[in-house]
Amino acid sequence: MEFVNERDSYPDLRVDIGGLSLRNPVMTASGTFGYAREFENLVNLHRLGGVIVKGISLRPRAGNPPQRIVETPCGMLNAIGLQNVGVERFIAEKMKYLKGIDVPVIVNILGDTVDEYRMLTERLRGVEGIAALEVNISCPNVKRGGVAFGTVPSMAAAVTEAVKKAADVPVIVKLSPNVNDIGEMARAVESAGADSISLINTLIGMAIDVERRKPVLANVIGGLSGPAIKPVALRMVYQAAGSVNIPVIGIGGIETTGDALEFLLAGATAIQVGTANFINPRVSEELVDGIGEYVKSHKLNSVRELIGALEF
Amino acid sequence: MSQHQEKARIIRFEQLSELNVRITLDAPLIAASADAGQFVMIRTGSGQDPLLRRPFSLHQTSSSGYIQIYFKNVGRGTHILAHTKVGELLDVFGPLGRGFRFARDRAACLVGGGLGIAPMLFLAKKIASSSRDHGRDLIILGGRSREDVEPLVEDFKEFGLALRCATDDGSFGIKGLVTDLVKSEHLTRDTVVYGCGPENMLEALNRFCRSRGIACQVSVESVMACGMGACLGCNIDAAQGDYLHVCIDGPVFNTEDLAWNS
């Protein structure tokens, strides 16, 4: 009889996203997983690669008036408007719980000016339990700031540089897809010091109520997410991964193991699950299992063999 | 608060009128922990379109582990649900939200208009099963016409509470609005009114209760993606300015906590 060490039979799913080691490549995207506690009874948080919490700003933001969301074919539009409790309440109320969970906590940050990003980063410096920062330069819902930072390479670089200078943890920069040349944006933030990039944020979209002849969303325009955007996201991850040397984190319509694997093959080192969390709160954990099974059944030494392993 | 994701089998399918459907599901975990006024999120299909779950208030639960939803076939999601069959499985998530805060020591007036009748059966059951004098408890149901009200009346009658009905066209009960009935009932100041229905009905109810100094709780509707406080898509204007979220702060609110147009 042969004894098999059970641990040895676990597939090696570890990945490194620019100075941060994850036990597997599956994370939850900002704005789709609350502050993690909302999901504690539904998901084994410690089985995830990481959680990215709801975007935080220097001061609390009330967000946009209703209606904020609308379902579209295979997707949804949202214009939440960056509602959040602000950095002080985040540290005082949310970090207490977050520092106790056995999973890397990545804090998504956003601001209206370069200075705000810098002050926010300085405030989060030294706060126990933060594994990395993800810089949101791409949220399309706020009229000032967000759009400009995410679409102008020099502005994106300026924010990245300011955050990187003030941060004591790795810095991920989350890119907007609403640009002409994603490779150029990726290179701009890489040059400015980003440890990794994540993409894509939502695509700007719109829906109209024909009976009322009014936009469905109070904000008129919103961000499109869900399976509808996956092919666009995959293409952009592929292009970005070909443009930089830092790790790329793939986001956009990931719902199944197959979706996640596509992103890894396209060049992503890790992935984030977003809108799918709303439909199946357990989905991220299911993807960890699914990727593990794929690695095992294809007799790979580790999941890392899949990164950018697209064949032509 | 415990939430469950269950694959629930359809036990019973009732076509109560041309468009109104009632489905009974075997969902023991949800049934065991649900309270009147709470809701569930149901995945209407297994594919990516429609993508999001749909919220349904709990119409009733039973000690045998069943839950009921009552809805109108009006959109894509409800159209799919209206064409399901006994034996099929539905992915149900819940119970969610804060339900009615039943004041045990005060008279209750339940007001359900149209599909707003749905959560009132659960609440009526809860009130009827509480050991107290029910002489001052009252249920008021209304709708556009007979088919919106009559099919549900027998279930309410079972509880033995006073029941009044109104329809817009007078085809069942009095001709008029539920709020006309509420106004004619001489409710005492210590009554608590529990309402669910279309927005204009809730506004009228709020106006009336406020003018009489009567406490009022209403269950409101909203578009929702997650139902659990993660997407923040279901905001509603709060009395204090800022917003409340229907899924976690509601769906049942004290009317004084909400901002009203009139």
HADDOCK unambig.tbl for C-alpha pairs under 7 A between the chains (distance, minus, plus):
assign (segid A and resid 31 and name CA) (segid B and resid 230 and name CA) 6.97 0.50 0.50
assign (segid A and resid 31 and name CA) (segid B and resid 231 and name CA) 6.35 0.50 0.50
assign (segid A and resid 32 and name CA) (segid B and resid 230 and name CA) 5.66 0.50 0.50
assign (segid A and resid 32 and name CA) (segid B and resid 231 and name CA) 5.61 0.50 0.50
assign (segid A and resid 33 and name CA) (segid B and resid 230 and name CA) 5.45 0.50 0.50
assign (segid A and resid 34 and name CA) (segid B and resid 230 and name CA) 4.50 0.50 0.50
assign (segid A and resid 62 and name CA) (segid B and resid 242 and name CA) 6.15 0.50 0.50
assign (segid A and resid 66 and name CA) (segid B and resid 235 and name CA) 5.90 0.50 0.50
assign (segid A and resid 66 and name CA) (segid B and resid 236 and name CA) 6.46 0.50 0.50
assign (segid A and resid 68 and name CA) (segid B and resid 233 and name CA) 5.23 0.50 0.50
assign (segid A and resid 69 and name CA) (segid B and resid 233 and name CA) 5.50 0.50 0.50
assign (segid A and resid 73 and name CA) (segid B and resid 49 and name CA) 6.02 0.50 0.50
assign (segid A and resid 73 and name CA) (segid B and resid 50 and name CA) 6.78 0.50 0.50
assign (segid A and resid 74 and name CA) (segid B and resid 48 and name CA) 5.18 0.50 0.50
assign (segid A and resid 74 and name CA) (segid B and resid 49 and name CA) 4.91 0.50 0.50
assign (segid A and resid 74 and name CA) (segid B and resid 50 and name CA) 6.39 0.50 0.50
assign (segid A and resid 74 and name CA) (segid B and resid 51 and name CA) 5.46 0.50 0.50
assign (segid A and resid 75 and name CA) (segid B and resid 51 and name CA) 6.21 0.50 0.50
assign (segid A and resid 80 and name CA) (segid B and resid 232 and name CA) 6.73 0.50 0.50
assign (segid A and resid 80 and name CA) (segid B and resid 233 and name CA) 6.26 0.50 0.50
assign (segid A and resid 278 and name CA) (segid B and resid 225 and name CA) 6.03 0.50 0.50
assign (segid A and resid 278 and name CA) (segid B and resid 226 and name CA) 4.32 0.50 0.50
assign (segid A and resid 279 and name CA) (segid B and resid 52 and name CA) 5.89 0.50 0.50
assign (segid A and resid 279 and name CA) (segid B and resid 53 and name CA) 6.14 0.50 0.50
assign (segid A and resid 279 and name CA) (segid B and resid 226 and name CA) 6.52 0.50 0.50
